[in-house]
Amino acid sequence: MSAKKILLIAGDFVEDYEIMVPFQSLLAVGHRVHAVCPGKAAGDRVATAIHDFEGQQTYTEKRGHDFILNAAFADVEAENYDALVIPGGRAPEYLRLDPQVIALVQQFFAADKPVAAICHGAQLLAAAGVIKGRTVSAYPACRPEVELAGGTYADIAIDAAVTDGNLVTAPAWPAHPAWLNQFLGLIGHALGETSLSQAA
């Protein structure tokens, strides 16, 4: 199969693992990934946050690595991509206020292209109005947003993921193996494939 061209939408204080792991994993198996952020260009950086589960009533948050973007948001057109990835962290909280981001997410769903969202990425899906009637996982604190947007919240294990049509979602970064496995299935990457030709 040919490599896919995948868009990843990020912003400052995106969750560290939730941008680094899918970005690097998808590149490692031969797909092309453009990581973008509104208002920033290729070579610019976004700050990341590390969310951990240390026994308190909610996750803790610490400063993570800087992530270097490799494409410009201003140049993005949904029709040029095969799939979309939305990591969690703080970024979806304010990216959902950007009309261009909302329109972009809606275009992927209108075209029935594969979409992977994890953790607080559901905030962006809810704001875009694309999860009505769908089963969606997210960080548990986002359950009200999923349900208010007409979705059915998938109350699954922290390391599990769920696929509904073109959408695969998961609660947080411990689900990366399941989430990425299901996403690779959606984009037609057969299990066991380890190398693909690079797309232009």
Summary of the structure (lengths in Angstrom):
residues: 200
radius of gyration: 15.4
end to end distance: 14.4
largest distance: 46.3
contacts: 707
relative contact order: 0.19
helix: 34%
strand: 24%
